[in-house]
């Protein structure tokens, strides 16, 4: 399991560190307003929100990004969000992010679970558990 604690000073040129954290069913949150909108939407729709607090310079975050997108396609009953800790510094600080990636699981805006670090099996286990909490519509 890996995680990043601080930005490496040698990573000043970030051009080769671009990772597409969005895609599939993952939404990148770029403002507090978009965060509020998505949480409101999730509450209205009865969805649990999975939030990935990440950073483009973080190796473990980049390794988890494709897996996170894959999970978002496999579990459409959940809402998958990504917050770049460098883009929304004050917001990330308010969530007490000490390392990246940090994953929060929210129901009605309240934290129900958390995972710190790039642990694919544990993330998948928590996502399966979260999806089991979502009422499934019977056709």
C-alpha angles and dihedrals in degrees: 000000000000135000138168121235103182138004113272109241090220090063095079093124102064097172092103092044098066111132126178102235091170127068137088104040095332120116121200112222111218102165139033087241093058089048091053091046093051093046090049090049091049092050091049092049095042093242128151112229122224111199123194112200100200145155131220092226094053113102096204089048091053090048091052097046098084091044091050091051090049091052090049089059093045094050107039091161087075127067114233119204134175125205118192104218091210093052096047101030099158092043092050090048089054087060090053094238108186098167139013134270098037118166122202126192113208132188117188088349094304125114113251098167143000139198126192118199140022099295107147098185092048093046091051091048092052092046091051089050091049092049089053088059092058114090108241118219114236116218 
